[in-house]
Amino acid sequence: MFRRIILAAALTAALGSLAIAQPERPLIRVGSGQDDQITPLLYAQHAGLFARAGLNVEVTKMANGATAAAAVAGGSLEIAKASSFALVLAHVKGIPFVLIAPAGGYRSEAPNAAFIVAASSPMRVAKDLNGKTLGATQLGDINHISTMAWIDQNGGDASTVKFVEIPPLAIPAAIEAGRIDGATVFEPTYSSAVNSGKARVMAYSYDAIAKHFEDSAFYANATWIAGHRDLVVRFNRVVHDANAYLAGHESEGVPLIAQFVGVDPATLPTIHHPDRPLYLDPNAIQPVIDGAFRYKVIPARFAAQEMICDCALKPPR
């Protein structure tokens, strides 16, 4: 009996020493806006995919893309999610942000973003927006630029429009109160506003960029990537698997994104989910670059591959 106690104590001590010796899972802090494109990461956390990959991923809500970019540049975030448009602008400015994994995609056949106005608004066509005050999550982001492009491409004059920055969740209330006349919004704000009966879709402004494109991606600072390529590869594989699963089980992600954003899941019965791309496809990002050039936001076209890390997962040939 005494011998068994001694052996058990020795085994416990050995296991305790082993546990202490094991390295902790590396922390990867990821910043994101409050939209459905972050749902794959929320699902990966919920399902334990990151833990199984040996990663400790912490997702933080950010006010806008500029705040997240500053955090990545300053080192308080390792990774962030941004619109492809914002990442194109960063690349042109020489900011060392590199795309490492896909986040979401836009399809005209099933749009997950739209320009909304009050349900009672008399505005119906682009020229009705001339001289109006519109909202944008961030000036210069894809919602802002796509709205301007849609107005100009459909008979209006975007140069007469005033834009003000408003957080996504505050946009429906601002429209209802008459502080702005409309705004391009993405999910879940899109469905929440329209399902409330207080707003309606006036246009699918992302169509002014392209009918199909990868509209967001995860990125990191090139210096951090160089020292953590294994972590990037593991992170990318988890994103791949989470996107693949969610594409066929979107209902499982709705409570997760509703909790992250802070809305009632019951307000999202018909949420319009983005495409869930498995890989960073240069051909699906190129329309964003071409659109930015066409709208004179960047001085010249360039190949989308320039923005993508060579450590990103490649689609099978």
Secondary structure, 3 states (H helix, E strand, C coil): CHHHHHHHHHHHHHHHHHHHHCCCCCEEEEEECCCHHHHHHHHHHHHCHHHHCCCEEEEEECCCHHHHHHHHHHCCCCEEEEEHHHHHHHHHCCCCEEEEEEEEEEECCCCCEEEEEECCCCCCCHHHHCCCEEEECCCCCHHHHHHHHHHHHCCCCHHHCEEEECCHHHHHHHHHHCCCCEEEEECCHHHHHHHCCCEEEEECHHHHCCCEEEEEEEEEEHHHHHHCHHHHHHHHHHHHHHHHHHCCCHHHCHHHHHHHHCCCHHHCCCCCCCECCCCCCHHHHHHHHHHHHHCCCCCCCCCHHHHECCCCCCCCC
